[in-house]
Amino acid sequence: MARGIDLSDLRARQFLASDFELFDLIIGMDRDNIADIEALRPPGMGTPVRLLTDFSPHIGKDHIPDPYYTGDFEGAFYLIETATKGLHDHLTS
């Protein structure tokens, strides 16, 4: 439980077209994610799809670099943490 965050109940899965019906907002980590998600959008579904970094413009990036390729897990965590705080503020304001 690094940094006090328990992820033990979380499991990754592929995005499904039916997710447009299940969720009010869909978040992608980079523009490729967004394009892949949009390719699955059913006709007539208006669910917004946004980049996570849209909620933290001061971090100066338009994506979260994949730490699997960069090796910078701490940097990716910082960007995610900063953007999710901005997302929380956006949703609760």
N, C-alpha and C positions, 0 to 999 in steps of 0.2 A: 504494500500500500504506500507507494511513493508519494511524497508531498501530501499525505493525508487523504488521498483520493482513492476510494475503493472501486475498482473496475471489474471485480470478480464476477459480477452478474451480467456483464456486457459481452455480446457476441457480434462479430461482424457478419454482414450478409449483403447480398447484392441488392441494389435498388430495383424496385418493381414498379411497373406502370400504375398498379393499384395504390402505391404510396401517395399519388396525387390526390386520392380520395381520403386517405387516412390522416394526412397532415395538413396544417394550415400554412406552414412555411417549410421550405426545403433548402438546406444549406449544402454548398459544395466547397471543397478546399481549394480548387483551382479551376481555371477556365475549361480544361479538358473534362473535369467532373461535371461542370455545368452543361457542356455540350452533350455529354453522354446521357445526363438526366433529361435534358430537353428533347433528345431523340426518342425518349420513351413517353413523352407527354401525350396523353389521349386527347383527341379533338374535344374542344369545348372546356377543358380543364384550365381554370385560371389560377391555380395555386402558385404563389410567387416562388421563384428559385433565385437565391442570392449567394454571392460569395461570402464566406465567413469574414473575410477581411473588410467587407463593406461596413461592418459594424465597428471597425477600429481604424479609421483612415490615417490616424497619426503614426501607425507602424510603418507606413511607406511601402507596402507590398500589395500586389494584387493577387497573391496566392500564398498558401502555406507550403514552403518547400518540404518535400517528402524526406524525412530523416533516414529512411531506408537507403536512399541514394546519397544524401549529403553527410550522414553520420552526425548531424547536429541535432540531437534529440532535445537538448536543453533549449536551443534557439527555437525549435518548432513548438516546444511546450510554451515558451514565453509568448509567441505569436498567438497561439490558440487560447491561452489564458487571457491575454489582453482583449482579443476579439470576442470571446464569450462573455466577458464582463460588459463589453459594449452592447452585445446582443441582449443580455439581461436588462441593461438599462433601457434599451429600445423597447423591449416587450413590456416593461413595467412602468413606463412613463406615460 
